[in-house]
Amino acid sequence: MAELPPEVWTSETLELKLAPLYQRLKLPEGRLELMTGIHERRFWPQAIRPSEASASAGRRAMVAAGVGPHDIDLLIHSSVCRDRLEPSTAAYVHGLLGLGPQAQILDVSNACLGWLNAIVLAAGLIESGQIRRALVCAGEDGRPLVERTVRLLNEDLTLTREGIKPYFANLTIGAGAAAVVVSRDDLAAPGAIRLLGGAAETDSSANALCEGDTSSDELDMRTDSEGLLIAGVALAQRCWGRFKGVTGWDESTPQRVVTHQVGRRHSALLFEKLGLDVTKDCQSFHHLGNVGSVSVPATLALALADGRIKSGDRVALLGIGSGLASLMLAVECQ
């Protein structure tokens, strides 16, 4: 299930907020949407915490799966965003959802790949017989990062056209939440999605291409967008080769493909290098932007809701996260 925030910021609105920078550097209007393909992104109200967004999506996922709070044996909060360093954000989500005392809780954080990682971890625990069901949640809030970036770009008069490049990726970030109940086959609800297999690939030599941290009690992120694009797609090519070997799939197998949503250029290059049919691409970046770990599950949920993905479809979930890491899963819609 996907949970979309109520506030919509168009790229035009964001450029208006950046008017001092645009005027000082004589940047052309419309540049942000032209370069990314992102028309708008969504944000939560300022007071919301990642745990609240995660719990909201989790509540809907449990209703859809027909399970109650005491049916969940494991809760994983899998976002980039967390309430604080300690305790786990999952501790707050557990309380908000009223889950039972038998439910294990933990956070899984791996940049934009966290939700897919959490699915694999939950599935492994189910296969080993340790748990019956897991609730995997993610709640991302890019608003503080975007607002800080706008202030910095407007106020730092030393920044040049070249100097603003590391901050450009910040302006593509949005917010959202997603959740799913992962269960044994015999406990799955009608219409559940079946996990068939997958593969992973890691390139830690590229771990400095996108780095985020707290700075003066605020989130700061700087990205080598060009370097990240090249290294990320190259990593995805290697992972795709491993994925085909493990699953027996090839480029023609999936009816639909859901990728991590970065923008128009990334999507086009990824499909070109992997030899995939672009008509199979499910996209959400044009109205959600980059929603971190929520991008893949939210795009999947929206595509299921509007009929782009149908019962019987085989779908490739292609995840890439800074670090760099890639995880690709093969699933089938029942």
C-alpha positions in Angstrom: 0.0 0.0 0.0 1.1 3.5 -0.7 0.4 6.6 1.3 0.8 9.9 -0.5 1.3 13.3 1.3 -1.3 16.0 0.9 1.0 19.0 -0.1 2.0 19.3 -3.8 5.1 21.3 -4.8 5.5 21.7 -8.5 8.9 22.2 -10.0 7.7 25.7 -11.0 6.8 26.4 -7.3 10.3 25.3 -6.2 12.0 27.5 -8.8 10.0 30.5 -7.5 11.3 29.7 -4.0 14.8 29.7 -5.6 14.2 33.1 -7.3 17.2 34.8 -5.7 19.5 32.1 -6.9 18.0 32.0 -10.4 18.3 35.8 -10.7 21.8 36.0 -9.4 23.2 33.2 -11.7 20.8 34.0 -14.6 19.4 30.4 -14.7 16.6 29.7 -17.2 13.2 29.1 -15.7 11.8 25.6 -16.3 15.3 24.1 -16.0 14.4 21.8 -13.1 11.5 20.0 -14.8 13.3 20.0 -18.2 16.3 18.2 -16.8 14.5 15.7 -14.6 11.1 15.2 -16.0 9.7 15.8 -12.5 6.6 18.0 -12.7 5.8 17.8 -9.0 6.6 16.1 -5.7 4.6 15.8 -2.5 5.4 16.6 1.1 3.9 15.9 4.5 2.9 18.8 6.9 6.0 20.0 8.8 5.0 18.3 12.1 4.9 14.7 10.9 7.5 12.2 11.9 8.7 9.3 9.7 7.2 6.8 12.2 3.7 8.4 11.7 4.0 8.1 7.9 5.3 4.6 8.2 2.5 3.6 10.6 -0.2 5.1 8.4 0.9 3.0 5.5 1.3 0.0 7.7 -2.2 0.3 9.0 -3.6 0.3 5.5 -1.4 -2.7 4.5 -2.7 -4.8 7.5 -6.4 -4.0 6.5 -5.7 -5.0 2.9 -4.1 -8.3 4.1 -6.9 -9.0 6.5 -4.7 -9.2 9.6 -4.7 -7.6 13.0 -2.0 -6.2 15.3 -1.4 -9.6 17.0 -0.8 -11.4 13.7 2.5 -9.6 13.0 5.6 -11.4 14.2 8.2 -8.9 12.8 8.0 -5.2 12.1 10.7 -3.6 9.9 10.9 0.2 9.4 13.0 0.5 6.3 13.4 4.2 5.4 16.3 6.6 5.0 14.4 8.9 7.4 14.1 8.0 11.0 12.7 9.7 14.0 16.0 9.7 15.9 19.2 7.6 16.3 17.8 5.8 19.4 15.5 4.0 19.9 14.6 2.4 16.6 11.9 4.1 14.6 10.2 0.7 14.5 9.7 1.1 18.3 7.4 4.1 17.6 5.7 2.4 14.7 5.0 -0.6 16.9 3.3 1.6 19.5 1.3 3.6 16.9 0.0 0.4 15.4 -0.6 -1.4 18.7 1.2 -4.5 17.7 1.5 -7.4 20.1 4.5 -8.0 22.4 5.5 -11.0 20.3 6.5 -8.8 17.4 10.2 -8.3 16.8 11.2 -4.8 15.8 14.1 -3.3 13.9 15.1 -0.6 11.5 16.8 -1.5 8.1 18.6 1.4 6.5 20.4 1.2 3.1 19.7 4.4 1.3 17.0 4.0 -1.3 17.3 0.2 -1.2 16.0 -0.3 2.4 12.5 -1.5 1.6 13.7 -4.2 -0.8 16.3 -5.3 1.6 13.7 -5.6 4.3 11.5 -7.7 2.0 14.3 -10.2 1.5 15.1 -10.4 5.2 11.5 -11.0 6.1 11.1 -13.6 3.5 14.2 -15.4 4.7 12.9 -15.5 8.3 9.6 -16.9 7.0 11.3 -19.5 4.9 13.3 -20.7 7.9 10.2 -21.1 9.9 11.0 -18.4 12.5 8.1 -16.1 11.8 4.7 -16.4 10.0 4.2 -12.8 9.0 6.2 -9.5 8.8 5.1 -6.0 8.3 7.6 -3.9 6.2 7.0 -0.2 6.4 8.8 2.9 5.1 8.0 6.6 5.7 10.2 9.2 3.9 10.1 12.9 4.5 12.3 14.9 2.1 10.8 18.3 3.1 13.5 19.3 5.6 16.2 18.5 3.1 14.6 20.4 0.3 13.8 23.5 2.5 17.4 23.6 3.8 18.7 23.3 0.3 16.6 26.2 -0.9 17.8 28.4 2.0 21.5 27.4 1.4 21.3 28.1 -2.4 19.6 31.4 -1.9 21.8 32.6 1.0 25.3 31.4 0.0 26.4 34.1 -2.4 29.7 32.4 -3.1 28.0 29.6 -5.0 28.5 29.5 -8.8 26.8 27.5 -11.5 29.4 24.8 -10.9 29.1 25.1 -7.2 25.4 24.4 -7.1 25.7 21.0 -8.9 26.2 18.9 -5.8 22.9 20.2 -4.4 20.8 19.6 -7.6 19.7 16.1 -6.7 18.2 17.4 -3.4 15.6 19.3 -5.4 14.3 16.0 -6.9 13.4 14.6 -3.5 9.8 14.1 -2.4 8.0 12.3 0.5 5.7 9.4 0.9 5.1 6.1 2.7 4.5 2.5 1.7 4.0 -0.8 3.5 3.3 -4.5 2.8 2.5 -7.6 4.8 4.9 -10.5 3.9 3.6 -13.9 4.8 3.8 -17.6 4.3 2.1 -18.9 1.1 -0.7 -20.5 3.1 -1.4 -17.3 5.0 -1.4 -15.0 2.0 -4.5 -12.9 1.2 -6.2 -13.3 -2.2 -4.4 -11.3 -4.8 -1.1 -11.3 -3.0 2.2 -10.8 -4.8 4.4 -13.8 -4.9 8.2 -13.4 -4.4 10.0 -15.7 -6.8 13.7 -14.8 -6.4 16.3 -12.1 -6.9 19.9 -11.1 -7.0 22.2 -8.4 -5.5 25.3 -6.5 -6.5 27.5 -4.1 -4.5 30.1 -1.5 -5.5 31.4 0.1 -2.4 34.1 1.9 -4.4 31.4 4.4 -5.3 30.3 5.1 -1.7 31.3 8.8 -1.8 29.1 9.7 -4.8 26.1 10.6 -2.7 26.5 11.3 1.0 24.0 12.6 3.5 24.4 13.6 7.1 23.2 16.0 9.7 24.7 19.5 9.7 23.8 22.0 12.4 20.9 19.8 13.4 19.6 19.7 9.8 20.0 17.1 7.0 22.6 17.9 4.4 23.2 15.9 1.2 25.6 16.3 -1.7 25.6 14.2 -4.8 27.8 13.8 -7.8 24.8 13.3 -10.1 26.7 12.5 -13.2 29.1 10.1 -11.5 26.2 8.5 -9.7 24.3 8.0 -12.9 27.2 6.3 -14.7 28.2 4.1 -11.8 24.7 3.3 -10.8 23.7 2.1 -14.3 26.9 0.1 -14.7 26.2 -1.6 -11.4 22.6 -2.3 -12.5 23.9 -3.9 -15.7 26.1 -6.3 -13.6 23.2 -7.0 -11.2 20.8 -7.7 -14.1 23.2 -10.3 -15.5 23.3 -12.0 -12.1 19.5 -11.7 -11.8 18.9 -13.4 -15.1 21.2 -16.3 -14.1 19.4 -16.8 -10.8 15.8 -16.5 -11.9 16.0 -17.8 -15.5 14.3 -14.7 -16.7 15.5 -12.7 -19.7 14.6 -9.2 -21.1 11.3 -10.5 -22.5 10.1 -12.2 -19.4 8.6 -9.4 -17.2 5.3 -7.9 -18.4 6.2 -4.8 -16.3 9.3 -3.3 -14.8 9.4 -1.1 -11.7 12.7 0.8 -11.0 13.9 3.2 -8.3 12.5 6.5 -9.5 15.2 9.2 -10.0 14.2 11.0 -13.1 13.8 10.9 -16.9 17.5 10.6 -17.8 18.2 7.8 -15.4 15.2 5.8 -16.5 16.0 6.1 -20.2 19.6 5.1 -19.8 18.8 2.2 -17.5 16.3 0.7 -19.9 18.7 1.2 -22.8 21.7 -0.4 -21.1 19.7 -3.4 -19.8 18.0 -3.9 -23.1 14.5 -3.6 -21.7 11.4 -2.5 -23.5 10.5 1.1 -22.4 6.8 0.4 -22.9 7.0 -1.9 -19.9 8.3 0.9 -17.6 6.1 1.9 -14.7 7.0 5.5 -13.8 6.0 7.8 -10.9 8.8 10.3 -10.8 6.9 12.9 -12.8 4.5 13.4 -9.9 6.3 12.0 -6.9 9.9 12.8 -7.5 12.6 10.6 -5.8 11.0 9.2 -2.6 14.0 7.2 -1.4 13.1 3.7 -0.2 9.4 4.4 -0.9 9.9 4.8 -4.6 9.7 1.2 -5.7 6.8 0.1 -3.4 4.8 3.2 -4.1 5.2 2.9 -7.8 4.3 -0.8 -7.6 1.2 0.0 -5.5 0.1 2.8 -7.8 0.5 0.7 -10.9 -1.6 -2.1 -9.4 -4.3 0.4 -8.4 -4.6 1.9 -11.9 -4.4 -1.3 -13.8 -1.0 -0.9 -15.4 0.0 -4.1 -13.5 -2.6 -6.9 -13.6 -3.2 -10.3 -12.1 -0.8 -12.9 -13.7 1.8 -10.3 -14.6 5.5 -11.0 -13.8 7.2 -7.9 -12.6 10.9 -7.0 -12.2 11.6 -4.8 -9.2 15.0 -3.1 -9.9 16.4 -1.2 -6.9 19.6 0.9 -6.8 20.8 2.8 -3.8 23.7 5.1 -3.0 26.6 3.2 -1.5 26.3 1.7 -4.3 24.1 -1.3 -4.0 21.6 -2.9 -6.3 18.9 -5.5 -5.4 16.6 -6.9 -8.1 13.5 -9.0 -7.3 11.3 -11.1 -9.5 7.6 -11.2 -8.4 4.4 -12.5 -9.8 0.9 -10.9 -9.2 -1.6 -13.5 -8.2 
